[in-house]
């Protein structure tokens, strides 16, 4: 109990971990648009119970889940881009305007904002994927289509991913 009998609770900041996020997990979204993050992801992200995370629109119609620390690193990369470049401005508006701060509940769940759930076409069955410094939340159906299309070309995709950047990039490399 706190002052005047009110209950106080600690709302921690996620992100004091340097573990690599990897792997995939099947989950179900409940009727209140909540999904449970796997304990392994919560630990790797340094998330205490009631910790804060950020849900953002992601590439390929997924929802991305960031700690404050990881989102700050992404923001720094974006800020290093030219503010006079229309794509940088457009992306910043779309990205930050649709980013939501959410709290992990006591069961390790986050509530997905309806507009992000609709945009990513999330239904009951979803897949959570660890992607280096963030988690992606995919519709199970969309993830299966993505895998069917991309997995056969893994070697070519890997080669292009490690090729030097081209002059058409508007963001500087991370590092």
Backbone torsions as a table, in degrees:
resi	resn	phi	psi	omega
1	UNK	NA	146.5	-178.2
2	UNK	-110.9	-155.8	-179.7
3	UNK	-60.3	136.9	179.6
4	UNK	55.8	27.7	176.3
5	UNK	79.8	-0.5	179.7
6	UNK	-74.2	142.7	177.1
7	UNK	-80.8	131.7	176.4
8	UNK	-110.5	143.1	175.9
9	UNK	-133.4	151.6	-179.2
10	UNK	-86.7	129.4	174.6
11	UNK	-113.3	102.9	-174.7
12	UNK	-84.8	165.5	176.0
13	UNK	-101.1	129.6	177.3
14	UNK	-82.1	152.8	169.7
15	UNK	126.8	5.2	-179.4
16	UNK	-95.0	46.3	178.9
17	UNK	-138.3	146.9	179.6
18	UNK	-115.3	20.7	178.7
19	UNK	-73.5	143.8	177.5
20	UNK	-76.7	132.8	178.2
21	UNK	-88.9	118.1	-179.3
22	UNK	-140.9	163.3	175.2
23	UNK	96.8	171.6	178.3
24	UNK	-138.9	148.7	-176.0
25	UNK	-139.2	134.7	173.1
26	UNK	-83.5	138.3	177.9
27	UNK	-144.3	170.4	175.9
28	UNK	-119.0	139.6	173.9
29	UNK	-91.6	128.9	-179.0
30	UNK	-84.2	179.2	-176.0
31	UNK	-64.7	-19.1	177.5
32	UNK	-94.7	13.2	-179.5
33	UNK	62.6	37.5	176.3
34	UNK	-104.3	145.2	175.5
35	UNK	-135.5	140.0	179.9
36	UNK	-86.0	127.1	174.1
37	UNK	-80.8	134.1	177.6
38	UNK	-57.2	143.6	-178.6
39	UNK	-56.6	-37.7	179.7
40	UNK	-60.1	-40.1	177.0
41	UNK	-68.3	-44.1	-179.3
42	UNK	-60.1	-43.2	179.4
43	UNK	-66.2	-43.8	-179.8
44	UNK	-63.8	-31.5	179.8
45	UNK	-84.2	-5.6	-179.3
46	UNK	69.7	37.6	-175.5
47	UNK	-96.9	116.4	171.3
48	UNK	-76.7	166.5	170.9
49	UNK	-55.7	141.5	-179.7
50	UNK	68.4	18.3	178.2
51	UNK	-72.0	159.6	-179.0
52	UNK	-99.3	136.3	175.8
53	UNK	-131.7	168.8	179.5
54	UNK	-122.9	126.8	176.0
55	UNK	-103.8	129.4	-175.8
56	UNK	-131.3	158.7	169.6
57	UNK	-67.0	139.6	-178.4
58	UNK	-117.1	169.9	177.1
59	UNK	-66.5	152.3	175.9
60	UNK	62.5	30.1	176.1
61	UNK	61.3	45.3	170.9
62	UNK	-117.4	173.0	172.6
63	UNK	-107.0	130.7	179.0
64	UNK	-101.5	142.9	-178.3
65	UNK	-118.8	119.8	-176.2
66	UNK	-121.2	149.6	163.8
67	UNK	-79.8	166.4	177.3
68	UNK	-60.8	-39.9	-178.8
69	UNK	-62.2	-47.5	-179.4
70	UNK	-67.5	-38.7	178.3
71	UNK	-66.3	-36.9	177.3
72	UNK	-63.0	-41.4	177.4
73	UNK	-62.1	-41.8	177.5
74	UNK	-63.9	-42.3	179.1
75	UNK	-61.4	-37.8	178.5
76	UNK	-65.7	-39.1	176.3
77	UNK	-63.6	-43.5	180.0
78	UNK	-65.3	-40.7	179.6
79	UNK	-64.6	-25.5	178.5
80	UNK	-76.2	-15.1	175.9
81	UNK	-73.5	162.4	-178.0
82	UNK	-72.2	120.9	178.5
83	UNK	-67.6	-14.0	178.2
84	UNK	-84.9	-9.5	179.3
85	UNK	-80.2	119.9	-175.8
86	UNK	-57.9	-35.0	-179.5
87	UNK	-68.1	-33.6	177.3
88	UNK	-66.2	-46.0	178.8
89	UNK	-63.8	-46.0	-179.3
90	UNK	-60.6	-46.4	-179.5
91	UNK	-62.4	-45.1	-179.3
92	UNK	-58.1	-43.4	180.0
93	UNK	-64.9	-48.1	-179.5
94	UNK	-64.8	-42.5	-175.7
95	UNK	-70.6	-57.9	-176.4
96	UNK	-69.2	-33.2	179.6
97	UNK	-66.7	-20.5	-179.1
98	UNK	-113.0	7.2	178.7
99	UNK	-84.0	135.0	-177.9
100	UNK	-123.9	133.6	171.3
101	UNK	-83.5	128.9	-179.1
102	UNK	-130.5	158.9	-178.6
103	UNK	-111.9	134.8	171.4
104	UNK	-68.9	134.2	175.8
105	UNK	-87.1	-179.0	-175.8
106	UNK	-63.8	-20.9	178.3
107	UNK	-95.4	9.0	178.6
108	UNK	77.1	24.7	-179.9
109	UNK	-102.8	153.3	170.1
110	UNK	-120.4	149.2	176.2
111	UNK	-95.0	125.3	-179.2
112	UNK	-85.9	122.7	176.7
113	UNK	-58.7	139.0	-174.8
114	UNK	-54.7	-41.5	-177.8
115	UNK	-64.5	-34.5	176.2
116	UNK	-73.7	-39.1	177.4
117	UNK	-61.9	-42.4	178.8
118	UNK	-66.1	-45.3	-178.1
119	UNK	-60.5	-40.9	-178.8
120	UNK	-87.0	1.9	179.0
121	UNK	57.3	40.4	180.0
122	UNK	-77.7	132.9	175.1
123	UNK	-120.6	-147.4	-177.2
124	UNK	-68.6	-48.3	-176.1
125	UNK	-89.8	122.9	-179.2
126	UNK	-133.4	164.8	176.4
127	UNK	-124.8	132.1	173.0
128	UNK	-103.9	129.5	-175.3
129	UNK	-125.3	127.6	174.4
130	UNK	-79.4	126.1	-177.8
131	UNK	-129.8	78.3	176.5
132	UNK	65.4	-83.5	-174.8
133	UNK	-114.8	6.7	179.3
134	UNK	-149.8	172.4	178.5
135	UNK	-115.3	138.7	173.8
136	UNK	-106.8	139.2	179.6
137	UNK	-114.1	115.1	-175.1
138	UNK	-117.1	148.6	163.9
139	UNK	-61.9	135.6	-179.3
140	UNK	-57.5	-42.5	-178.9
141	UNK	-63.4	-45.6	-180.0
142	UNK	-65.4	-37.2	178.8
143	UNK	-64.8	-42.2	179.8
144	UNK	-64.0	-38.0	176.1
145	UNK	-65.8	-44.6	178.3
146	UNK	-57.2	-48.8	179.4
147	UNK	-60.5	-44.7	-179.2
148	UNK	-61.2	-36.4	-179.8
149	UNK	-78.8	-40.0	-170.4
150	UNK	-96.0	-36.4	-174.5
151	UNK	-55.1	-40.4	179.1
152	UNK	-63.4	-17.5	-177.7
153	UNK	-109.2	23.9	-175.2
154	UNK	-52.7	-47.6	-177.0
155	UNK	-61.6	-44.6	180.0
156	UNK	-66.6	-40.4	178.7
157	UNK	-63.8	-43.4	179.2
158	UNK	-61.8	-42.9	-179.9
159	UNK	-61.9	-45.8	179.1
160	UNK	-66.2	-34.1	-179.5
161	UNK	-64.6	-29.5	-177.8
162	UNK	-101.0	1.1	174.5
163	UNK	-70.3	153.5	176.8
164	UNK	-59.5	149.4	179.7
165	UNK	-63.6	153.8	178.9
166	UNK	-95.0	167.6	-178.1
167	UNK	-67.3	-16.0	-177.6
168	UNK	-78.6	-8.6	-179.7
169	UNK	-68.2	138.2	178.7
170	UNK	-103.6	-3.9	176.8
171	UNK	-113.9	143.3	176.6
172	UNK	-71.2	157.0	176.8
173	UNK	-65.1	152.3	177.3
174	UNK	-74.6	157.8	177.1
175	UNK	153.8	NA	NA
